[in-house]
Amino acid sequence: MSQINTAVMNRTIRRFKVHSNNHLQVSDQSYKVQKINKILRAVEVEMKFPAFIYDLAEEKSYYSSPDFKRITESFGLSESDYWEPSMPYTKHTLCDYINMARIRLINPGNLAGPRVSWIIIPIVMEDIVQAYFVVMESREFIDYYDEFAIRIAFLTLQGVYEQIMIAENMGNIGFENFLHFALDYTEKDAKKLFYQANIQGISVNTAYQYIVFHQCNEEYNARNERNTFLEAFQQSKLGKIAFLDENDGLILLEAEKIHNSTLWTKDTTTDLLKEFQRYIGLKFADMKLEFGICQEEKTLLEVRECVKKCQKVLKMGSIIFPEKDIWEYEMLGPLTWIEIPENELKEMLRKYRELMEEEKNIELLKTLKIYLENNMNYSVTAEKMYVHINTIRKRIDKVNDLVKIDWEDHVDRLKMEILLQFLKLDDGRLKNM
């Protein structure tokens, strides 16, 4: 029996071995697609049972032949039914070590009628399910030697996914190095930039939307957790990612893909970032991410300018809207073009927040806001607030005692007017923008 088992296993391994040949090298299909397709075809040839893989990251299905899809449709199944059945079923574990199981549907109204069953094995990398490998038992249960074939096919597929993950990690480091070069390059380095882009297979003419992220917990070094961090990022289905330093990085969303997606709306980016935060939370309980978004679509030749804008959004947003952790460039309004030092901005907002703790001061600040908006005209301000002009004069005098305004300094007045725009003075709270 041992010799027979060895012979069967060796024959099966030869069937599943994917050789490098000229056909693979010139094919339009990727290495991953070619290998998966060949392994699935070998499963059906070896066992006479159709097979299927669903890649969760790509949301893509691979079939050994049209038979699998035909059987799926004939039983009224959807692809997700194979790992999360929506009908009554039984489940029997065939191998604990690789989570190999048989799922069989039950028809309570016709127990003697035809039933469908399949073998399912999740392909797992770093405790994350990457794909589901399914073999349909379309006519009868698999036998002892079929299990050999399924296990070997699974191990081969697992190897493919491990190779792809290693290649993606290496590719990410290459892209990250190129991005750092692009951030520092000068006009004299233009030829080197295009040369490096060509080596990495990157088009410098591709337009992106840019997002800078910051990891806030000083006890973590996010870059030191690169592999786990990137796994969470890949689950979020965002775009490209690169670390800028230990706890800061850049996310790039390809503009063309955004425009070609009928499901992409203004809120899609925010929703994907929240999903990324959730995946990070599952990996690192105390890791906290913040994001500054610049929705302008620029090529990598302009990446330095976009990163600076995103970093400004992060700094200003965290000061003005501390209750949020995702900020967009347009949220800053005039603060996008006026420079207020970070310490000065913090101090000004601190004073306002302290003043707004008392209800009487809220009315004074509201008066100041309308007064500045109307070019410091007492009459127009009084008209807008439905009060006597002398009431406005008294309020402005009181404001002077609280805030100390230099009315002759146009820049100082402008800063104050801008900051007052971000205060919800009706109820004493910052706007929830």
RAUR-V229869 format. One record per residue. N is the residue number from 0. RES is the residue in one letter. PSI is psi in whole degrees, -180 to 180 (999 if undefined). NEAR is the number of other ideal C-beta (glycine too) atoms within 10 Angstrom. D_LAST is the distance of its C-alpha to the last C-alpha in Angstrom with 1 decimal. Layout:
N_RES_PSI_NEAR_D_LAST ; N_RES_PSI_NEAR_D_LAST
This chain:
0_M_-38_5_72.1 ; 1_S_-42_6_70.6 ; 2_Q_-39_7_72.0 ; 3_I_-46_9_70.8 ; 4_N_-42_12_67.3 ; 5_T_-43_10_67.3 ; 6_A_-45_10_68.5 ; 7_V_-44_14_65.9 ; 8_M_-43_15_63.1 ; 9_N_-40_10_64.3 ; 10_R_-41_13_64.6 ; 11_T_-41_22_61.0 ; 12_I_-42_14_59.6 ; 13_R_-37_9_61.4 ; 14_R_-40_17_59.8 ; 15_F_-8_18_56.3 ; 16_K_127_12_56.8 ; 17_V_112_17_54.8 ; 18_H_152_7_56.8 ; 19_S_126_8_55.6 ; 20_N_175_9_57.4 ; 21_N_-34_7_57.3 ; 22_H_-42_9_55.7 ; 23_L_-35_14_52.7 ; 24_Q_-31_9_52.4 ; 25_V_-4_7_52.4 ; 26_S_150_12_50.3 ; 27_D_-15_6_46.9 ; 28_Q_151_11_45.6 ; 29_S_163_10_43.9 ; 30_Y_-45_16_45.9 ; 31_K_-47_16_43.8 ; 32_V_-43_15_44.3 ; 33_Q_-46_17_48.0 ; 34_K_-45_20_48.7 ; 35_I_-46_24_46.9 ; 36_N_-42_16_48.7 ; 37_K_-39_18_52.1 ; 38_I_-42_25_51.7 ; 39_L_-42_23_50.8 ; 40_R_-39_16_53.7 ; 41_A_-36_22_56.0 ; 42_V_-47_29_54.9 ; 43_E_-37_18_56.0 ; 44_V_-43_12_59.2 ; 45_E_-42_20_60.1 ; 46_M_-12_24_59.3 ; 47_K_18_11_59.3 ; 48_F_132_22_56.0 ; 49_P_152_25_52.9 ; 50_A_165_27_49.9 ; 51_F_144_24_46.2 ; 52_I_135_23_43.3 ; 53_Y_117_18_39.6 ; 54_D_115_17_37.4 ; 55_L_-39_17_34.1 ; 56_A_-43_15_32.3 ; 57_E_-14_13_33.5 ; 58_E_49_9_33.5 ; 59_K_143_12_36.9 ; 60_S_143_13_40.3 ; 61_Y_135_20_43.7 ; 62_Y_145_18_47.0 ; 63_S_-30_24_50.6 ; 64_S_169_14_51.7 ; 65_P_-16_9_50.8 ; 66_D_-38_15_52.6 ; 67_F_-46_23_49.7 ; 68_K_-38_14_47.4 ; 69_R_-43_12_50.2 ; 70_I_-41_16_50.8 ; 71_T_-48_22_47.1 ; 72_E_-37_10_47.1 ; 73_S_-28_11_50.4 ; 74_F_6_15_49.2 ; 75_G_34_11_45.9 ; 76_L_153_17_43.8 ; 77_S_165_11_40.5 ; 78_E_-38_14_40.0 ; 79_S_-19_11_37.8 ; 80_D_-22_18_40.7 ; 81_Y_-30_18_42.6 ; 82_W_-18_14_40.5 ; 83_E_78_8_38.8 ; 84_P_136_18_41.5 ; 85_S_0_11_40.4 ; 86_M_163_13_44.1 ; 87_P_140_10_46.5 ; 88_Y_165_15_47.9 ; 89_T_154_12_49.8 ; 90_K_130_10_49.1 ; 91_H_122_9_51.8 ; 92_T_129_9_51.2 ; 93_L_-30_16_53.5 ; 94_C_112_14_52.5 ; 95_D_-38_8_50.3 ; 96_Y_-40_6_50.0 ; 97_I_12_17_48.2 ; 98_N_38_15_46.7 ; 99_M_128_19_49.0 ; 100_A_158_16_49.3 ; 101_R_129_18_50.8 ; 102_I_130_19_48.7 ; 103_R_126_16_50.8 ; 104_L_149_19_49.6 ; 105_I_134_13_51.3 ; 106_N_96_14_52.1 ; 107_P_-28_7_52.9 ; 108_G_-10_6_54.5 ; 109_N_72_9_56.8 ; 110_L_-26_8_57.6 ; 111_A_-7_6_60.6 ; 112_G_180_7_58.6 ; 113_P_140_9_57.2 ; 114_R_148_15_54.6 ; 115_V_143_20_52.5 ; 116_S_160_17_51.8 ; 117_W_161_26_50.3 ; 118_I_133_24_50.1 ; 119_I_138_18_46.6 ; 120_I_123_23_45.8 ; 121_P_140_17_42.3 ; 122_I_114_22_42.0 ; 123_V_134_14_40.2 ; 124_M_123_15_39.2 ; 125_E_45_11_38.0 ; 126_D_14_9_37.5 ; 127_I_129_18_35.3 ; 128_V_120_14_36.7 ; 129_Q_-33_23_36.8 ; 130_A_166_23_38.9 ; 131_Y_129_19_41.3 ; 132_F_122_26_44.9 ; 133_V_134_20_46.7 ; 134_V_124_27_50.4 ; 135_M_129_22_51.5 ; 136_E_78_19_54.7 ; 137_S_-26_17_55.6 ; 138_R_-37_7_59.3 ; 139_E_170_10_60.1 ; 140_F_150_10_58.8 ; 141_I_154_19_58.8 ; 142_D_-174_10_61.8 ; 143_Y_-44_8_62.4 ; 144_Y_-27_15_62.5 ; 145_D_-35_20_59.5 ; 146_E_-37_15_57.5 ; 147_F_-50_19_58.8 ; 148_A_-43_25_57.4 ; 149_I_-43_24_54.0 ; 150_R_-41_18_53.7 ; 151_I_-41_20_54.8 ; 152_A_-43_24_52.3 ; 153_F_-48_23_49.5 ; 154_L_-37_13_50.5 ; 155_T_-43_19_50.7 ; 156_L_-41_24_47.2 ; 157_Q_-41_18_45.8 ; 158_G_-39_13_47.5 ; 159_V_-47_19_45.8 ; 160_Y_-34_19_42.3 ; 161_E_-41_13_43.2 ; 162_Q_-43_13_44.4 ; 163_I_-41_17_41.2 ; 164_M_-43_17_39.1 ; 165_I_-44_10_41.2 ; 166_A_-40_12_41.0 ; 167_E_-40_12_37.2 ; 168_N_-42_14_37.0 ; 169_M_-42_10_39.4 ; 170_G_-36_13_37.6 ; 171_N_-41_19_34.3 ; 172_I_-41_13_36.1 ; 173_G_-44_15_37.7 ; 174_F_-40_17_34.4 ; 175_E_-44_19_32.9 ; 176_N_-42_13_35.9 ; 177_F_-41_19_35.6 ; 178_L_-41_23_31.9 ; 179_H_-38_15_32.9 ; 180_F_-42_14_35.7 ; 181_A_-34_22_33.4 ; 182_L_-25_15_31.1 ; 183_D_-7_10_34.2 ; 184_Y_153_16_36.4 ; 185_T_175_7_37.9 ; 186_E_-34_6_39.6 ; 187_K_-18_7_42.9 ; 188_D_8_14_41.5 ; 189_A_-43_12_40.5 ; 190_K_-41_8_43.5 ; 191_K_-39_11_42.8 ; 192_L_-47_19_39.2 ; 193_F_-35_13_40.4 ; 194_Y_-46_11_43.2 ; 195_Q_-38_18_40.9 ; 196_A_-41_19_38.6 ; 197_N_-40_11_41.7 ; 198_I_-40_10_42.8 ; 199_Q_-5_14_39.5 ; 200_G_33_9_39.5 ; 201_I_137_18_36.3 ; 202_S_121_11_35.7 ; 203_V_-7_17_34.2 ; 204_N_-4_9_33.5 ; 205_T_133_14_31.1 ; 206_A_141_18_27.5 ; 207_Y_157_25_24.7 ; 208_Q_144_19_20.9 ; 209_Y_142_25_20.4 ; 210_I_126_29_18.4 ; 211_V_133_23_19.5 ; 212_F_153_27_19.4 ; 213_H_131_21_20.4 ; 214_Q_121_22_22.3 ; 215_C_-23_13_21.7 ; 216_N_114_14_24.8 ; 217_E_-15_8_27.6 ; 218_E_-14_6_30.2 ; 219_Y_152_17_29.6 ; 220_N_99_13_30.6 ; 221_A_-37_22_28.7 ; 222_R_-31_16_31.1 ; 223_N_-19_11_34.1 ; 224_E_32_17_32.8 ; 225_R_-53_15_32.6 ; 226_N_-48_11_34.3 ; 227_T_-39_16_32.4 ; 228_F_-45_23_29.1 ; 229_L_-32_17_30.0 ; 230_E_-44_20_31.1 ; 231_A_-39_22_27.7 ; 232_F_-43_20_26.2 ; 233_Q_-34_20_28.8 ; 234_Q_-28_20_27.9 ; 235_S_-11_19_24.3 ; 236_K_38_13_25.6 ; 237_L_-137_17_23.5 ; 238_G_-120_19_25.6 ; 239_K_158_17_27.5 ; 240_I_147_21_26.8 ; 241_A_140_18_28.5 ; 242_F_138_21_28.4 ; 243_L_-35_18_28.1 ; 244_D_-157_11_29.4 ; 245_E_-41_13_29.8 ; 246_N_15_19_26.1 ; 247_D_148_18_24.3 ; 248_G_178_22_24.5 ; 249_L_134_23_23.6 ; 250_I_134_24_22.7 ; 251_L_125_21_23.9 ; 252_L_122_21_23.1 ; 253_E_122_15_25.9 ; 254_A_-40_18_24.7 ; 255_E_-40_11_27.8 ; 256_K_-36_11_27.2 ; 257_I_-46_18_23.6 ; 258_H_-30_11_25.1 ; 259_N_-9_9_28.0 ; 260_S_118_10_26.1 ; 261_T_-20_6_25.8 ; 262_L_-9_5_23.5 ; 263_W_122_14_20.9 ; 264_T_-178_11_17.7 ; 265_K_-32_8_14.4 ; 266_D_-8_9_13.2 ; 267_T_-44_13_16.7 ; 268_T_-46_22_16.1 ; 269_T_-42_14_13.3 ; 270_D_-41_11_15.7 ; 271_L_-37_18_18.6 ; 272_L_-38_21_17.0 ; 273_K_-38_15_16.4 ; 274_E_-40_15_20.0 ; 275_F_-44_23_21.2 ; 276_Q_-40_19_19.7 ; 277_R_-44_12_21.7 ; 278_Y_-39_17_24.8 ; 279_I_-40_23_24.7 ; 280_G_-32_14_24.4 ; 281_L_-29_11_27.5 ; 282_K_-41_16_29.3 ; 283_F_109_18_28.3 ; 284_A_-35_8_27.4 ; 285_D_9_9_26.0 ; 286_M_133_19_24.4 ; 287_K_126_14_20.7 ; 288_L_140_23_18.9 ; 289_E_153_20_15.9 ; 290_F_138_24_15.0 ; 291_G_122_26_14.3 ; 292_I_130_26_14.3 ; 293_C_109_24_16.2 ; 294_Q_2_16_16.6 ; 295_E_144_15_19.6 ; 296_E_108_18_22.8 ; 297_K_155_17_25.4 ; 298_T_173_15_28.7 ; 299_L_-16_22_29.8 ; 300_L_-19_15_31.6 ; 301_E_19_16_28.3 ; 302_V_-34_19_26.8 ; 303_R_-46_14_27.2 ; 304_E_-42_13_24.9 ; 305_C_-40_23_22.2 ; 306_V_-42_21_22.5 ; 307_K_-41_13_22.1 ; 308_K_-44_21_18.9 ; 309_C_-40_25_17.5 ; 310_Q_-36_17_18.9 ; 311_K_-41_20_17.3 ; 312_V_-43_26_13.8 ; 313_L_-48_21_14.8 ; 314_K_-52_15_16.1 ; 315_M_-41_20_13.6 ; 316_G_-41_24_10.6 ; 317_S_-25_18_12.6 ; 318_I_-45_18_13.4 ; 319_I_-38_23_10.3 ; 320_F_69_18_8.1 ; 321_P_-17_11_11.3 ; 322_E_-10_7_10.2 ; 323_K_168_16_9.0 ; 324_D_5_19_11.8 ; 325_I_119_20_10.7 ; 326_W_142_23_9.2 ; 327_E_152_20_10.0 ; 328_Y_-42_21_12.0 ; 329_E_-18_12_10.5 ; 330_M_-25_20_7.2 ; 331_L_-14_22_9.9 ; 332_G_-132_14_11.3 ; 333_P_-19_12_14.7 ; 334_L_-11_22_14.6 ; 335_T_-25_14_15.6 ; 336_W_-12_7_18.9 ; 337_I_138_12_19.6 ; 338_E_116_10_21.0 ; 339_I_119_17_20.4 ; 340_P_143_8_22.3 ; 341_E_-45_12_20.4 ; 342_N_-39_9_22.6 ; 343_E_-42_11_22.2 ; 344_L_-44_18_18.4 ; 345_K_-43_14_18.6 ; 346_E_-41_11_21.3 ; 347_M_-45_16_19.6 ; 348_L_-34_17_16.5 ; 349_R_-44_11_19.1 ; 350_K_-45_14_21.0 ; 351_Y_-43_20_18.2 ; 352_R_-38_14_17.2 ; 353_E_-41_11_21.0 ; 354_L_-37_18_21.4 ; 355_M_-5_19_18.8 ; 356_E_-22_9_20.8 ; 357_E_128_10_23.2 ; 358_E_-36_9_22.4 ; 359_K_-30_8_24.7 ; 360_N_-26_19_22.8 ; 361_I_-42_19_19.6 ; 362_E_-36_13_21.6 ; 363_L_-44_22_23.0 ; 364_L_-36_21_19.8 ; 365_K_-41_17_18.7 ; 366_T_-44_23_22.1 ; 367_L_-42_24_21.8 ; 368_K_-50_18_18.6 ; 369_I_-35_19_20.4 ; 370_Y_-46_23_23.6 ; 371_L_-39_18_22.2 ; 372_E_-24_15_20.6 ; 373_N_35_15_24.1 ; 374_N_38_8_26.1 ; 375_M_39_13_27.2 ; 376_N_115_15_29.2 ; 377_Y_-42_15_30.2 ; 378_S_-48_10_31.5 ; 379_V_-40_16_28.5 ; 380_T_-44_25_26.1 ; 381_A_-40_21_28.6 ; 382_E_-43_14_28.7 ; 383_K_-32_15_24.9 ; 384_M_1_16_24.8 ; 385_Y_42_7_28.1 ; 386_V_170_14_29.9 ; 387_H_150_10_33.0 ; 388_I_-34_14_32.9 ; 389_N_-30_10_34.5 ; 390_T_-41_15_31.7 ; 391_I_-43_22_29.3 ; 392_R_-44_13_31.9 ; 393_K_-41_14_32.2 ; 394_R_-43_21_28.4 ; 395_I_-37_18_28.1 ; 396_D_-42_10_31.2 ; 397_K_-39_16_29.6 ; 398_V_-40_19_26.4 ; 399_N_-38_12_28.9 ; 400_D_-31_8_30.4 ; 401_L_-41_15_27.1 ; 402_V_-25_16_25.4 ; 403_K_76_9_28.4 ; 404_I_135_15_27.3 ; 405_D_97_10_29.5 ; 406_W_-18_10_29.5 ; 407_E_-15_7_31.8 ; 408_D_107_11_29.4 ; 409_H_-39_9_27.3 ; 410_V_-41_11_25.2 ; 411_D_-43_13_24.6 ; 412_R_-39_15_23.5 ; 413_L_-42_14_21.2 ; 414_K_-45_19_19.5 ; 415_M_-42_20_19.1 ; 416_E_-40_15_17.8 ; 417_I_-46_16_15.1 ; 418_L_-34_19_14.0 ; 419_L_-23_18_14.2 ; 420_Q_-25_14_11.5 ; 421_F_4_18_9.0 ; 422_L_130_21_10.7 ; 423_K_90_13_10.4 ; 424_L_-11_20_14.2 ; 425_D_-34_8_15.1 ; 426_D_11_8_15.0 ; 427_G_18_17_14.9 ; 428_R_156_13_11.7 ; 429_L_147_17_8.8 ; 430_K_142_12_5.6 ; 431_N_80_8_3.8 ; 432_M_999_15_0.0
